[in-house]
Amino acid sequence: MKKVISIWMIGIFICSTIGVSILPSIVATDRQQNETIIESGDGFQTGKITSAPYTGRLRVYVVEPISRWNNYAGNPYHYGFLDFAMNEQLSLEYLGTYSKQVTWNAQEAGFSNVTENNIMVVAAVFSPFVNTSYANPPKKNEFVAHYIDAAAGATPGHPGSNSVKGNFTHTVFIEEATAQYCPYCPAMAEALNNISKSNDYPFYFAALVTKDPQHNVINSVALNYLVNTYNLYAYPSAFFDGGNRVIVGGSTDEKTYRKPIEACGKRDVHEMNLNISVVWKGNGIIDINVTIINNEIILNNQPSIPTLTGPNSVKLNKKYNYEVTTTDPEGDQVWYWIDWGDKNNTGWIGPFTSGTGTTESHIWTTKGNFTIKAKAKDMQDFQTDWATLITSVPYSYNIPTLSFWKQIFEQYPHAFPILRQLIGY
């Protein structure tokens, strides 16, 4: 469920941030078990499968159904993104409830003339599980993708919820990366809007408009998000369900977008209730209420106790390397912690791909025997027991400098004949 990677690649027109160009693919770049024991707990019980909290991310998008920004064709964008009202990590135990109210102020966000009849919020819950996707399919502009498990939209006085409709497991959400100077962008914008108006699917989309006709940034929140989250390649781009599908380029053919919507809608997602409502307070101020209930148990094994290798005898004040490696049964990313036994440690290092280790170095400044310990954890914060290795830092004796002995030998020419021979004086 959580490791399926699929990308749609469409050879159609897209637009660069510096102008229009045509590539060979007719695009223009943006940046040229047996019995299972289930326990709810901290996951430290070796050999048992435990129930982990759901640790996805909630984002709430504030959009204008009729955007203040026009596309290249001179028509208003649809569901133009203004700002994030919420963008935070979740931690929900099985059957646990998340409930929060936030107030969003248009003026504080830098927007004027926001009206009650042209404001909407869309909530999307992004899975904690890590996937690899590409902003320039099939294999370029890689990014870490967290697919969407649920989405819901609301306008003042009209609450919404994540919809399980027909063979759709959830409400699909599309993030449209676009710019006013892009001549190919209106095709995608109109096709998505026409599909939305058809009510054929439970889905929402938001147009993240980043730049004006002169290529000046008009929404830095949108631009930074697209670049940092999706490693944005070109305009227009459509990121379906957090990057489960990616389409680059503008097409007027609705089938181009209907197919990935249908594919995303059938995905196996984490079961949850998601509800959102919005209240208009006047003067561009809205109160947003979000409630989430976690309806599915997450079964999780902690990683294997790591292997710890390195020298078991070292010298004072010299750097030595130690390698630690583990694997996670679910293939989750892992972190490592090494305690050097001398009141120093690495803290958590990572993340690393399951099965990939790290080599860390240390210098001991005191003599004695030290027990080095290493442990690992997965993305659910389930930790292993310690792996140990004993290393010895033996006593060392420093012979006084030759200059000192030279003075002694010169003052007492017949003294210390054996020592003279040992140090070659």
N, C-alpha and C positions, 0 to 999 in steps of 0.2 A: 504493500500500500504506500509506504512512505518513501520508497526509493525509485519509483517509476519515473523515468525522465523521457519526456516526449516534446519535441519542438516542431512547430509548423514553419516551413520556410516558403515564402512566396516571392517570386521574382517580379516585383512591381516597383513603381516609382516611389522614391523617397527623397528627402531633402536634407541638404547640408546646412550647418550653422554658418557657413561662409558663402553659400551660394548653391546653385543647382549644378549637378554634374551627373553624368551617366556612366555607370560601370558596366562591365560585361554582363552582369546579371540585371541590368537596367535599374541600378540604385545609385544613390548619392549619399556619401557618408556624413555622419554628424561630426566626427572628429577624424576626418581624413586621417511430544514429551510424555513422558509418562504421566504420573500424577503431578498436578500443578498445585503448589501451595501459594496462595495469594495472601499477601500481608500488606497492610498500609503502614508504612513506617519509613525509616531513613535509608533502607536499602543496604545496611551493613551486614545483614545475615548472609553469610557465605553459602552459596549453593541453593538459595531460594529465589523464587520469582516474586517480586514485590510490586505493589500498586504505586505508580508514580503520579504526581500531580501533573495537570495539563499546564504547560508553561509557554503557551503561544503569545502572540503580540496583538493587541487591539489598536487599530487606527480608526479614527473618526474623521471623515473628510467633509469639510464645509464647501458646498458647491452652489452655484447659481444656475438653475435650469435653463435660463436664457442668459448667456454669459455677457459680461461687460466688454469682452474682447471679440472682435470679428476675425474670421479666418481670411485666408488669402483671397477668397471669392467675394469678400465683403459681407458675409452673413455671420450672425452671432454663433459662436460655439455653443454646444449643448452641454449642460452640466459642467460648466467651467469651474475648476478647482480654485478655491481661495486660500485655504489654510487647513492645518490639522487642529481640530479641537481637542483631540486626545491621541496620544502615541505612547503606549506604555506596555510593559511586560505584565503578563498574567501568571498566576499560580493558583490553580483550582484543583482541589482534591475531587475525587469521584463524588458526584451529587452535590458538590459545593456550588455556592452562588456568589457571583461577582455583581455588585450593584454600585453605580456611581453616577453622580450628577456633576456636570461642569457647566460653567457659564462662559460663553464665547462672545467677545466684544469686537465688532467689525472695526471700529475706529482704532482700538488698541492693536489690531492686526494690520492696520494701514489701509483700510478700505472705507470709502464713504458711499452713501446712496444705496445701502443694502436695504431691501424692502421685504415685508412679511410675505408677499405673494410671489417672491422670487428667491427663496432661500430653501435649501434642503441639506440634510446630513445623511451620509452613508457610513455605516460601521462595517468594518471587515476584520475578521479574526484570522491571523496568519499562523500556520502550524509551527510548532517548535522544531520539527524534523527538517534536516538539511538536505537539499538537493542541488544538483549542478544544472544550470541552464545557460543559455547564450543569447545575448542581445543582438547578435549578428549570426543567425543560424546558417549552417548547422553547428559550427564549432569555433566561432570567434566571439570576442567580448564576453568571456565567461563571467558569471556572477553566481553568488550563493542564493538559491531560491528557497523561500518558505511559502509553500502553497496555501491558498486560502481554504479554510474549513467552513466558514459561514459568512454571510453578508446580509445586511438589512438597511433599508432606507426609510426616512421619515421627513415630512414637512410639518409646519406648525399646525397642530390640531389633528394630524393624521399619522399615528404611530405605525411602525412597521416591524416585521419579524423575518428571520431567516425562513425561507420557504422550501419545503420538500414537496415537490409537485411532479406527478407522473413518474418518469424514470430519472428525474433530477434529485440528487441526494442533498442539494443545498442551492442557495442563491449564488449565482456566478457574479464575479466582479471584474471589470476590465478597467485598466489604467491606460489612457490614451496619451502618449507623449507627442506634443505638437507645438508648432510655432507659427506666428502670424505671417512670416515671410515665406512659408513653405507652400509651393503651388500644388503639391500632391496631397496635402493634408485635408482639404475639404472633402475629398472622396471618402476617406475613412470616416470622417466626422458625420457625414450625412448617412452613410450606410449603417453605422452603429445606431444613430438616432431612429432611422426607419425600422430597424429590428426592434428597438426598444418600444416604439409606438405600436408595434404589432401585437404586443403582449403574448407572444408565442412561448417565451421562456421567462423563468424567474431570474432576471439579471439586471445589474446596474452598471453604469460606466461613468467615469469622470475624465474630463479633458484637462490635462495638466499643461496649460499654455505657459511657455517659458520665455519667449522672446517676441519683440515687436517687429514691424516690417524692416526696421533698420538694424536688426540683430541685437538690440539692447535688451537686457534682462528685465522682464516686467513682473516675474514672480520667482524670487530666489528660492523660496521654500520648495516650489515645484521642481526647479532645476536641480537643486542640491539633492533632493530626494531621488530623482531619476538617475542622476549620475552615480550617487553613492550606493543606492540600493540595486539598481539594474544595470549599472555600467553602460549607460545609454550609448547607442551607436548612431542612430539617425532618426529623423522625423519623416513621416509619422511612424510611430511604433505602438503596438498594442500588446500589453502584458496581461494575459488572461490568468486569473486566479493566482496572482503572485509570481507569474513566470512559468506556470505549467505548460502553457503554449505562448509562443511569441510570434507575432506577425510584423514584418517590417515592410512598409510601403503602402501607398494609397490605392485602393481598388473600389470601383463602384459596384462590383458584384457582391451582393449580400452573402452568397454562399461562402465567400472567402472568410467571413466572420461567423457565420452560422455553424459551420462544421466544428471549429474549436470551442464555441460556446456549448454545443451539444456534447462534445467530448469531455469538457471540464465538468459539465453538469452531472455526468455519470460516474465521476470519480468517487472512490471510497474515501470518505472524510470522517473526521472525528465527530461523533454525535454530540450535539449541544443545542440548547435553546438560546437564541440571540434576539433580544427585543430592544428597540430604540424609539424614543419619542423626543419631540422638540417643542418648546413653548416660546412664543414670541413675546419679548419683554418691552419692545419698543426701542427706537434709536439704534437699531442695528445690534441689539443684544438678544441672545437666545440662551435658554437653559436646555441642556441636552441630558437625557437620562438613558443609561445603558444598563441592561441586565443580561447576564450570561449564566447558564446552568450547565455544568459539565455532566453529561449523561453517559459517559463511556469510561470504563476502566482501562488504564494504560498498563499493560504488563511489561515489566522491565527486569532484566538481569543486570547486575553490576558487572563491570569489566573483570577480566581475569586478574589475579594477583600478578603484578608486573614482574618481569625478569630484570634483575639489577646486576650489571657486570662492571668490573674494573679491578684495579690492583688492590691486593690486600696488605701490601706493605709499601709505605711511601716515605719520603724524606721531608723534613721541615722546610717550609717556605718555598715549596716547589709545586707547580700546578699539575693536577692529575685529572684525567677525564673518566667519567662514569656514564654508562648508557642504561637507559630504562625504557622498556617496551611492554605494551599490553595489547590485547584485542578485546573488542566489545561484542557480545553475542548478537546484538541487533545492528551492529555496524555503525553505531553512533560515534561521533567524534569524542576524543578523550583528552583529559588534562592530567599532568603529572605534578607530584610534590616530592621533593627530596629533602630529607633532614640529614645534615652532615654529621650529627652526633657531637658537635662542639658548640651548640647553641646557635648555629646558623642553619638556614634553610633557603630553598629557592622560592617558596610560595607556589601557588598554582601556575603552571606553565602550559600554554596551549591556546587554542585547540589543535589537536593532531588527528589525522585520519586513523581510524582503527587499524592496528597492526603497524603503525609508524611510530618509531621511538624518537627519543631525543638524547643528545649527548651534552652533558653539563660538566663543568670543571670546578675544582675547589682547591684551595690552598690551606693546609693545616699549619698553624703557627705555634702550637704547643705539642709536647710529646705525650704519648700514651696510646691506649687502644680505644678506637672509636667505632660505634655501631652506626653505620649508614643505613637509613631506612627510606623506602620509596613506596608511594601508593598512587593510585589512579582513581579518576572518577569519570562518569559519562555526563552527557548533557542534561540528564535528569538529576544530577548531583548525587548519584549513587556511588559510594566510595568502596574501594577494595580494602582488604587487610594490608598490613605492611609487608613488604619484602625487605630482607635485611642482608647486610654484608658487613663483616668486621674487618677493619683495616688498622694496621699498626704503624704508629709514628715512633720509631726507636729513638733512644737517647743519642745525642751526638756531642762530640767533644771538639772544641776548637783549639788547635795548637796556636800558641801566641805567634805573632807575626815574626818573620825572619829578621826584621830590623832590630827587634828587641834582642833576639838571640845573638845577632851579630855583635851588638855592644857587649853582651856577656862574654862571648868567646874571645873578643879582643882584650877585654879586661882581665880574663882568666884563661890564658892560652892553653893551659894544660888540663883544664876542667872539662868534664862531661864528654869524654872521648866517644862513648857509644852514641850519645845523642847527636854529636857532630857527624858521625858516620851515617845515621838514619836520615838526617835532613840534608846531607850532602854538603856540609860546610867544610 
